[in-house]
Amino acid sequence: MSQGQIHDVLVVPLKKVVNERGHLLEVQRNDDCHFPGFGQVYLTATKPGVVKAWYRHHRQIDQIALAEGTLQLVLYDARDASPTCGMVQEILIDDNQPALVQIPTGIWHGFRAVGNEPALLLHLNTIPYSFEDTDEDRLPSAAPEIPFRWDA
């Protein structure tokens, strides 16, 4: 297993403006050079220690931004034509260093909340979810074909 930056994965640091009343976190604009289009936005909460893995899409570009908490996001490149095929990328995101992670099609991904608080995630997907055609492959979190173990 090798770790590093997976080809076509984009990690965009986000600007958090803090003042005495709270903060503002700008996640994405339609004039950003990395804006892939819009299909659906939703918010999820993941309880501490809970692993949500593994997922990949064939048409949808996933974008994940941390709204609150600390997140361990793990990506695995199983795309045969990719120069980083077989590579694992682990990204730790927290409130102090917010980021938007753009996950291209074909990349297996999963995550878990780190620490004692839930992780609140904003998901910005390029196509809306369809119950009839989910555009999603799934594997269990301990899938042997992905060289990453969540208990490590």
C-alpha positions as CSV (number, residue, x, y, z in Angstrom):
1,M,0.0,0.0,0.0
2,S,1.3,3.4,-0.9
3,Q,0.0,6.7,0.5
4,G,0.0,10.1,-1.1
5,Q,-2.1,12.4,-3.3
6,I,-4.4,10.5,-5.6
7,H,-4.6,11.7,-9.1
8,D,-7.6,14.0,-9.8
9,V,-8.5,14.3,-6.0
10,L,-8.8,18.0,-5.1
11,V,-8.4,19.2,-1.5
12,V,-9.4,22.9,-1.3
13,P,-8.6,24.8,1.9
14,L,-11.6,26.8,3.0
15,K,-11.6,30.3,4.5
16,K,-13.3,30.5,7.9
17,V,-14.1,34.1,9.0
18,V,-14.4,34.2,12.8
19,N,-15.7,37.1,14.8
20,E,-17.3,37.7,18.2
21,R,-20.7,36.6,16.9
22,G,-19.6,33.3,15.5
23,H,-18.2,32.4,12.1
24,L,-18.8,32.1,8.4
25,L,-17.4,29.3,6.2
26,E,-17.6,29.8,2.5
27,V,-17.7,26.3,0.9
28,Q,-18.2,26.7,-2.8
29,R,-19.3,29.2,-5.5
30,N,-20.4,28.6,-9.0
31,D,-17.5,30.9,-10.2
32,D,-14.8,28.7,-8.5
33,C,-12.4,27.2,-11.0
34,H,-13.1,23.7,-9.4
35,F,-16.9,24.0,-9.5
36,P,-18.1,20.7,-11.1
37,G,-21.8,21.6,-11.3
38,F,-24.6,21.0,-8.9
39,G,-27.1,18.2,-8.4
40,Q,-27.8,17.9,-4.7
41,V,-26.6,19.2,-1.3
42,Y,-27.2,17.4,2.0
43,L,-25.9,17.3,5.5
44,T,-25.0,14.1,7.4
45,A,-24.0,13.5,11.0
46,T,-21.6,10.7,11.9
47,K,-21.2,9.6,15.5
48,P,-17.7,9.3,17.0
49,G,-16.0,6.1,15.9
50,V,-18.6,5.1,13.4
51,V,-17.1,4.1,10.0
52,K,-19.1,4.9,6.9
53,A,-17.3,3.0,4.1
54,W,-16.7,2.0,1.3
55,Y,-18.5,3.9,-1.5
56,R,-17.7,4.8,-5.1
57,H,-19.6,6.4,-8.0
58,H,-19.5,6.0,-11.8
59,R,-21.1,9.3,-12.8
60,Q,-21.3,11.5,-9.7
61,I,-18.5,13.6,-8.4
62,D,-18.7,13.7,-4.6
63,Q,-17.6,16.8,-2.7
64,I,-17.4,16.7,1.1
65,A,-16.9,19.6,3.4
66,L,-16.6,19.4,7.2
67,A,-19.1,21.7,9.0
68,E,-18.2,20.7,12.5
69,G,-16.0,18.2,14.4
70,T,-13.0,16.2,13.2
71,L,-13.1,13.8,10.2
72,Q,-10.8,11.1,9.0
73,L,-11.5,10.7,5.2
74,V,-9.8,7.8,3.4
75,L,-9.7,7.4,-0.4
76,Y,-8.5,4.4,-2.4
77,D,-7.8,4.6,-6.2
78,A,-8.9,1.4,-7.9
79,R,-9.1,3.0,-11.4
80,D,-7.0,0.8,-13.8
81,A,-6.1,3.7,-16.0
82,S,-5.0,6.1,-13.2
83,P,-1.4,6.8,-12.6
84,T,-2.1,6.4,-8.8
85,C,-4.0,3.1,-9.1
86,G,-3.6,1.2,-5.8
87,M,-2.8,4.3,-3.8
88,V,-4.5,5.2,-0.5
89,Q,-4.9,8.8,0.6
90,E,-5.8,9.7,4.1
91,I,-7.1,13.2,4.9
92,L,-7.7,14.6,8.4
93,I,-10.0,17.6,8.5
94,D,-11.0,19.6,11.5
95,D,-12.7,22.9,12.5
96,N,-9.3,24.7,12.5
97,Q,-8.3,23.7,9.0
98,P,-11.6,23.3,7.0
99,A,-11.4,21.9,3.5
100,L,-13.6,20.8,0.6
101,V,-12.5,17.5,-0.8
102,Q,-13.6,16.7,-4.4
103,I,-13.7,13.0,-5.1
104,P,-13.7,12.0,-8.7
105,T,-15.7,9.0,-10.1
106,G,-14.2,5.6,-9.5
107,I,-12.5,6.4,-6.2
108,W,-13.5,4.3,-3.2
109,H,-14.0,6.5,-0.1
110,G,-15.1,6.3,3.5
111,F,-14.9,8.3,6.6
112,R,-15.3,8.3,10.4
113,A,-15.6,11.0,13.1
114,V,-12.5,11.3,15.2
115,G,-12.7,12.4,18.9
116,N,-15.7,12.6,21.2
117,E,-18.1,14.7,19.0
118,P,-20.1,13.9,15.9
119,A,-18.8,15.0,12.6
120,L,-21.2,17.1,10.6
121,L,-20.6,16.9,6.8
122,L,-21.9,18.9,4.0
123,H,-22.1,16.8,0.8
124,L,-22.3,18.6,-2.5
125,N,-22.9,16.1,-5.3
126,T,-23.0,16.7,-9.0
127,I,-26.1,14.6,-9.6
128,P,-29.1,14.1,-7.4
129,Y,-29.5,10.8,-5.6
130,S,-31.9,8.3,-7.3
131,F,-33.4,5.4,-5.4
132,E,-34.0,3.6,-8.7
133,D,-30.5,4.1,-10.1
134,T,-28.1,4.8,-7.2
135,D,-24.9,5.2,-9.2
136,E,-23.2,3.7,-6.1
137,D,-21.1,0.6,-5.4
138,R,-20.6,-0.4,-1.8
139,L,-18.2,-2.6,0.1
140,P,-18.0,-3.4,3.8
141,S,-15.6,-1.3,5.9
142,A,-13.2,-4.3,6.2
143,A,-13.2,-5.2,2.5
144,P,-10.0,-7.1,1.8
145,E,-9.6,-5.5,-1.7
146,I,-9.0,-2.1,-0.1
147,P,-5.6,-2.0,1.6
148,F,-6.7,0.1,4.6
149,R,-7.8,-1.0,8.1
150,W,-10.0,1.4,10.1
151,D,-8.8,0.0,13.4
152,A,-5.2,0.9,12.7
